[in-house]
């Protein structure tokens, strides 16, 4: 997701040196995130420290940078992306980053400040969607399911605004940078807004008028996960850190921080890795659009 021209990297938490296990080195495990200010990460770090693992978070505002930093060895783990985004990054950059633990699916909502229901959006209205390919295709699926647009073919992970049958659609679609979607709500009929920008803009769930179904098979590519380099996929410490996300203390704080905007997912690492590999093949087969 090209959200900013430059990456903003902010270390949001530094812990003192602690062992990663009996007899192991005292190196800090650096995890790249995009929501490092959330309180649940403090709970997570404290629990990791109790287990002898020293965690440092690095917060990023450019969604390309946590994968680049991980691939270059500046991070050991990142946690911020879904499998579809990871697959497209790997396919584009010839990297082999892999998921090792599922976290959650975040339904993708359509927000509106002007209308209380989809039916209220007028013919010829305007709806904003993220302009990055991964979330743009998902957003178009949300609009198609809501009856606001008609696509020329099937809904899939490669559709773009060029695939919209404009004559048969109720609204026009305006792609903008993902971080501008929430800011556009005052001037358009609706906007499909990703989780982080929605949280940053403090958009209430009362503004949601449609969203995709996180329980559907079509939502599986949008499972978020802890990601590492291929060589580290069996690292016991990293696997322990991925599992720690589901600790009840972390989950309780996560719910306080994010409300009911997510659904936790339990799926074995091997299944996540196979799904990512399948998605990469689909991206490569489809070619650039």
C-alpha positions in Angstrom: 0.0 0.0 0.0 1.7 3.2 -1.1 0.4 5.5 1.6 3.3 7.9 2.0 6.3 8.9 -0.1 8.6 8.3 2.8 8.5 5.9 5.7 8.1 7.2 9.2 9.7 4.8 11.6 9.2 5.4 15.3 10.4 3.1 18.0 7.4 3.1 20.3 8.7 0.8 22.9 12.2 -0.2 24.1 12.7 -2.8 26.7 15.9 -3.5 28.7 18.0 -6.5 27.7 16.5 -9.9 28.7 17.2 -13.4 27.7 15.0 -15.1 25.1 15.2 -18.4 27.0 17.6 -20.3 29.2 21.0 -20.1 27.8 20.0 -18.1 24.7 21.3 -14.7 23.6 20.0 -11.5 25.0 19.1 -9.9 21.6 16.0 -7.9 21.4 13.3 -9.1 19.1 12.2 -6.3 16.8 8.6 -6.4 15.6 7.3 -4.0 12.9 3.7 -2.7 13.4 1.5 0.1 12.3 -0.6 0.5 15.5 2.2 0.6 18.0 0.4 3.3 20.2 -2.4 0.8 21.0 -2.3 -0.2 24.7 -2.6 -3.9 23.9 1.0 -3.9 22.6 2.2 -2.8 26.1 0.3 -5.8 27.6 1.9 -8.0 24.9 5.4 -6.7 25.6 5.0 -7.2 29.4 3.9 -10.8 28.9 6.7 -11.5 26.5 9.2 -10.1 29.1 7.6 -12.4 31.8 8.6 -15.3 29.4 12.2 -13.9 29.1 11.7 -12.4 25.7 12.7 -8.7 25.2 10.5 -7.1 22.5 11.0 -3.8 20.8 8.2 -2.4 18.5 8.9 -0.2 15.5 5.9 1.7 14.2 5.6 2.4 10.5 3.3 4.7 8.5 4.2 3.5 5.1 2.7 0.0 4.6 5.5 -1.1 2.2 8.3 -0.5 4.8 7.7 -3.2 7.4 8.1 -5.9 4.8 11.2 -4.3 3.3 12.7 -3.9 6.8 11.9 -7.6 7.6 13.4 -8.8 4.4 16.5 -6.7 5.0 17.0 -8.1 8.5 16.2 -4.8 10.3 13.2 -6.6 11.9 12.7 -10.2 13.0 8.9 -10.2 12.7 6.1 -7.9 11.6 2.4 -7.9 12.3 0.3 -5.5 10.3 -0.9 -7.1 7.1 -3.2 -9.7 5.7 -2.2 -12.6 3.5 -3.3 -11.1 0.2 -1.1 -8.0 0.8 1.8 -10.3 1.8 1.3 -12.5 -1.3 1.2 -9.4 -3.6 4.3 -8.0 -1.9 6.2 -11.3 -2.3 5.2 -11.7 -6.0 6.2 -8.1 -6.8 9.5 -8.0 -4.9 10.6 -11.7 -5.3 10.7 -12.1 -1.6 9.8 -15.2 0.5 8.3 -13.8 3.7 5.9 -16.2 5.3 3.1 -16.1 8.0 3.6 -18.0 11.2 0.5 -17.1 13.2 -2.9 -15.8 12.5 -4.3 -12.8 14.4 -7.6 -11.5 13.1 -9.8 -10.6 10.2 -11.0 -7.0 10.1 -14.2 -6.6 8.1 -13.9 -3.8 5.5 -16.7 -1.3 6.1 -18.4 1.3 4.0 -18.9 4.5 6.1 -21.2 7.4 5.5 -21.7 10.7 7.4 -24.6 11.7 5.0 -26.7 8.5 4.9 -28.0 6.0 7.4 -28.4 3.2 4.9 -27.1 2.1 1.5 -30.5 2.7 0.0 -30.3 6.4 0.9 -27.3 6.9 -1.4 -28.6 8.7 -4.5 -28.2 7.7 -8.1 -25.0 9.4 -9.3 -23.5 9.6 -5.9 -19.8 9.3 -5.2 -18.1 6.7 -3.1 -14.4 6.8 -2.2 -12.2 3.6 -2.1 -8.5 3.0 -1.3 -6.3 3.3 -4.3 -3.8 0.5 -3.5 -4.6 -2.7 -5.5 -5.1 -5.1 -2.6 -7.7 -3.1 -0.7 -9.2 -1.5 -3.8 -10.4 -4.8 -5.2 -11.8 -5.8 -1.8 -13.5 -2.4 -1.5 -15.1 -2.9 -5.0 -16.4 -6.3 -3.7 -18.1 -4.5 -0.8 -19.7 -2.0 -3.1 -20.8 -4.7 -5.5 -22.4 -6.7 -2.7 -24.2 -3.6 -1.5 -25.7 -3.1 -5.0 -23.9 0.2 -5.5 -21.8 -0.9 -8.5 -22.0 -3.6 -11.1 -18.8 -5.2 -12.3 -18.4 -6.4 -15.9 -17.1 -9.8 -14.6 -16.9 -11.8 -11.4 -15.7 -10.2 -8.2 -12.1 -11.3 -7.7 -8.9 -10.0 -6.1 -7.8 -8.4 -9.3 -10.7 -6.1 -10.1 -10.1 -2.4 -10.6 -12.4 0.6 -11.3 -11.8 -0.2 -15.0 -13.9 -3.3 -14.4 -17.0 -1.3 -13.3 -20.0 -1.2 -15.6 -20.6 2.5 -15.1 -23.8 2.6 -17.0 -25.3 0.0 -14.8 -23.9 1.3 -11.5 -25.7 3.5 -9.0 -22.5 5.5 -7.9 -19.2 6.6 -9.3 -16.1 5.4 -7.6 -13.2 7.7 -6.7 -9.9 6.0 -5.7 -7.7 7.9 -3.2 -4.8 7.2 -0.9 -6.0 4.9 1.9 -5.2 7.5 4.6 -7.4 10.0 2.8 -10.5 7.8 2.6 -11.7 8.8 6.1 -10.9 12.5 5.5 -13.1 12.4 2.4 -16.3 11.5 4.2 -17.5 15.1 4.6 -17.6 15.6 0.8 -18.8 12.3 -0.6 -21.7 9.9 -0.1 -19.6 7.2 1.4 -16.1 5.8 1.8 -14.6 2.4 2.2 -12.1 2.8 5.0 -9.4 0.4 6.3 -9.1 -0.4 10.0 -6.1 1.8 10.8 -7.3 5.0 9.1 -10.8 4.4 10.6 -9.3 4.2 14.1 -7.1 7.2 13.5 -10.1 9.2 12.4 -12.1 7.8 15.3 -14.9 6.7 13.0 -17.8 5.3 15.0 -19.5 2.0 14.1 -22.7 4.0 13.8 -21.4 5.4 10.5 -21.0 1.9 9.0 -23.7 1.2 6.4 -22.2 -2.0 4.8 -19.2 -4.3 5.1 -18.0 -7.7 3.9 -18.5 -11.0 5.7 -15.4 -12.1 7.6 -16.7 -15.6 7.9 -17.0 -16.2 4.2 -14.4 -18.2 2.2 -13.8 -15.1 0.1 -12.4 -13.4 3.3 -9.7 -16.0 4.0 -7.0 -14.0 2.1 -7.7 -11.1 4.5 -6.5 -13.0 7.6 -3.9 -10.8 9.3 -0.7 -12.6 10.6 2.7 -12.5 12.2 5.2 -12.7 9.3 8.9 -13.7 9.3 11.6 -14.6 6.8 11.4 -18.1 5.3 14.5 -19.2 7.2 12.8 -18.3 10.5 9.4 -19.9 10.1 10.3 -22.7 12.6 12.0 -20.4 15.1 10.6 -21.4 18.5 10.8 -17.9 20.0 9.1 -16.3 17.1 6.3 -18.9 17.2 5.9 -18.3 20.9 5.5 -14.6 20.2 2.9 -15.2 17.5 0.9 -17.4 19.9 1.2 -14.8 22.7 -1.1 -12.5 20.7 -4.0 -14.8 21.7 -3.2 -14.6 25.4 -6.4 -13.6 27.2 -4.8 -10.5 28.7 -3.8 -9.3 25.3 -7.2 -10.1 23.8 -9.0 -8.3 26.6 -7.0 -5.2 26.0 -7.3 -5.6 22.2 -11.1 -5.5 22.6 -10.8 -2.3 24.7 -8.6 -0.7 22.1 -10.4 -1.8 18.9 -13.9 -2.7 20.1 -15.7 -5.2 17.9 -14.0 -4.3 14.7 -12.2 -7.6 14.4 -12.7 -11.4 14.6 -9.9 -13.5 16.0 -8.7 -16.3 13.7 -7.2 -19.7 14.7 -5.5 -21.4 11.7 -2.3 -23.5 11.7 0.9 -21.9 10.3 1.1 -24.5 7.6 -2.3 -23.6 6.3 -1.5 -19.9 6.3 1.7 -20.6 4.4 -0.1 -22.7 1.8 -2.8 -20.1 1.4 -0.2 -17.4 0.9 1.7 -19.5 -1.7 -1.6 -20.1 -3.6 -2.4 -16.4 -3.5 1.1 -15.6 -4.8 0.6 -18.0 -7.7 -2.7 -16.3 -8.6 -1.0 -12.9 -8.5 1.8 -14.0 -10.8 -0.7 -15.7 -13.1 -2.8 -12.6 -13.4 0.2 -10.4 -14.2 0.3 -6.6 -13.7 -3.0 -4.6 -14.1 
